[in-house]
Amino acid sequence: MKTCREIKKNDDLLEVGASFRGYRILRRIGAGGTGEVYLARHEVLGVEHAVKVIARQQVEGDVEFNARFFREVRIAARLRHPVLVAVHDAGLDELTGLYFVSMDYLPGGTVADELSKSRRFSISRALGIVRAVAEGLSVLHDAGVVHRDVKTSNMLIA
């Protein structure tokens, strides 16, 4: 059985099958500018979550990162709305030095994925997506949050 000690040292990739913060890593489901997202099963509860791991390069040299990260995840964890992804856990894994966020796993992919397959949406589908995104951004705005990275690859489909 692999442990989080077996995480590759030269990059931030978590190995499939590794245990990380009480989760078993099942597969990588995405990567972006700030890190990577993995499908992981909570080892006690048996529930699948998406676990986002922040790349070390994003943190190095950023003296304000720690405070900003914890401020943002505390706010995100308090927000509950049908169009927002729920945050369940977050922190700094002291063993690996990786910051992480555990959230709902939505298996439907992203709006970008759906758009690349269908090449265009019907008017009703497009309006439904715009309405849901506007609703989510309104909830964030009411909580004093600015998303800073609104794009189709960050819009998940339930």
C-alpha positions as MATLAB code, in Angstrom:
seq = 'MKTCREIKKNDDLLEVGASFRGYRILRRIGAGGTGEVYLARHEVLGVEHAVKVIARQQVEGDVEFNARFFREVRIAARLRHPVLVAVHDAGLDELTGLYFVSMDYLPGGTVADELSKSRRFSISRALGIVRAVAEGLSVLHDAGVVHRDVKTSNMLIA';
ca = [
       0.000    0.000    0.000;
       1.419    3.353   -1.044;
       1.471    6.266    1.347;
       1.737    9.987    0.799;
       5.483    9.601    1.506;
       5.678    7.927   -1.900;
       4.463   11.010   -3.745;
       6.923   11.981   -6.431;
       9.435   14.475   -5.083;
      10.221   16.253   -8.382;
       6.681   17.370   -9.093;
       3.312   17.734   -7.435;
       1.689   14.663   -8.951;
       0.005   12.283   -6.569;
       0.348    8.670   -7.587;
      -2.724    6.599   -8.324;
      -3.296    4.336   -5.346;
      -1.476    6.636   -2.921;
      -3.052    7.533    0.389;
      -3.255   11.294    0.924;
      -4.930   12.938    3.930;
      -7.362   10.045    4.422;
      -8.152    9.729    0.714;
      -7.122    7.002   -1.725;
      -6.113    8.610   -5.042;
      -8.064    6.964   -7.879;
      -7.009    9.051  -10.891;
      -6.062   12.527  -12.051;
      -9.085   14.312  -13.498;
      -7.636   17.689  -14.404;
      -4.807   20.166  -14.269;
      -4.648   23.915  -14.409;
      -2.413   26.846  -13.740;
      -2.464   26.426   -9.972;
      -2.336   22.678   -9.547;
      -3.980   19.349  -10.252;
      -7.314   17.767   -9.366;
      -7.705   14.108   -8.488;
     -10.644   11.802   -8.040;
     -10.181   10.297   -4.595;
     -12.192    8.045   -2.298;
     -12.416    8.944    1.365;
     -10.968    5.869    3.046;
     -13.362    5.884    6.020;
     -16.592    7.178    4.478;
     -16.226    5.522    1.061;
     -17.323    8.728   -0.688;
     -15.640   10.053   -3.820;
     -14.388   13.640   -3.749;
     -12.356   15.845   -6.028;
      -9.094   16.761   -4.311;
      -7.295   19.793   -5.701;
      -3.598   19.952   -4.885;
      -1.825   23.286   -5.263;
       1.460   23.128   -7.177;
       4.477   23.996   -5.072;
       5.571   26.519   -7.704;
       2.413   28.543   -6.953;
       3.354   28.810   -3.296;
       7.123   29.316   -3.379;
       8.096   32.914   -2.798;
       4.507   34.019   -2.144;
       4.626   35.161    1.471;
       0.905   35.937    1.523;
      -0.217   32.611    0.042;
      -0.873   30.802    3.326;
      -3.137   33.532    4.744;
      -4.970   34.023    1.426;
      -5.453   30.270    0.907;
      -6.961   29.690    4.340;
      -9.122   32.825    4.129;
     -10.531   31.724    0.754;
     -11.207   28.093    1.732;
     -12.937   29.173    4.966;
     -15.269   31.369    2.942;
     -15.834   28.645    0.322;
     -16.611   26.043    3.000;
     -19.401   28.222    4.401;
     -21.098   28.765    1.042;
     -23.873   26.300    0.275;
     -25.950   26.599   -2.864;
     -27.129   24.078   -5.492;
     -24.943   25.611   -8.224;
     -21.768   25.806   -6.116;
     -19.355   22.958   -5.482;
     -19.234   22.237   -1.744;
     -15.847   22.329   -0.006;
     -15.412   19.589    2.621;
     -11.821   19.866    3.783;
      -8.681   21.887    3.110;
      -5.284   22.428    4.561;
      -1.575   21.984    4.324;
      -0.338   18.411    4.310;
       2.729   18.717    6.523;
       4.230   15.446    5.258;
       4.361   16.553    1.608;
       4.152   20.339    1.947;
       1.153   20.366   -0.417;
      -1.895   22.566    0.064;
      -5.155   20.833   -0.840;
      -8.905   21.335   -1.064;
     -11.405   18.458   -0.963;
     -14.752   19.152   -2.635;
     -17.736   17.481   -4.256;
     -16.895   15.341   -7.263;
     -19.189   16.057  -10.196;
     -18.768   13.318  -12.820;
     -20.408   15.256  -15.656;
     -17.231   16.986  -16.790;
     -17.006   20.657  -17.641;
     -18.889   23.021  -19.902;
     -15.687   23.217  -21.987;
     -15.730   19.404  -22.409;
     -19.385   19.414  -23.437;
     -18.858   22.309  -25.824;
     -15.886   20.608  -27.503;
     -18.032   17.515  -28.126;
     -21.182   19.230  -29.369;
     -19.446   22.291  -30.887;
     -22.487   24.410  -30.019;
     -25.326   24.512  -27.538;
     -29.005   24.910  -28.149;
     -30.321   28.275  -27.017;
     -32.100   26.688  -24.053;
     -28.937   24.810  -22.980;
     -26.794   27.952  -23.299;
     -29.307   30.008  -21.321;
     -29.440   27.346  -18.602;
     -25.656   27.425  -18.254;
     -25.530   31.229  -18.214;
     -28.329   31.349  -15.642;
     -26.576   28.833  -13.336;
     -23.226   30.636  -13.634;
     -24.850   34.014  -12.968;
     -26.649   32.572   -9.954;
     -23.410   31.140   -8.569;
     -21.511   34.380   -9.140;
     -24.322   36.275   -7.414;
     -24.017   34.023   -4.346;
     -20.267   34.619   -4.329;
     -20.729   38.369   -4.765;
     -23.191   38.492   -1.861;
     -20.515   36.781    0.270;
     -17.915   39.345   -0.802;
     -16.023   36.903   -3.028;
     -14.597   37.602   -6.477;
     -14.050   34.331   -8.386;
     -11.017   35.519  -10.439;
     -11.049   32.546  -12.844;
     -14.447   32.281  -14.540;
     -14.086   30.122  -17.646;
     -15.853   27.164  -19.214;
     -13.230   24.706  -17.968;
     -14.104   25.744  -14.385;
     -17.845   25.294  -14.900;
     -18.701   21.765  -13.793;
     -21.731   19.751  -14.849;
     -23.562   17.719  -12.206;
];
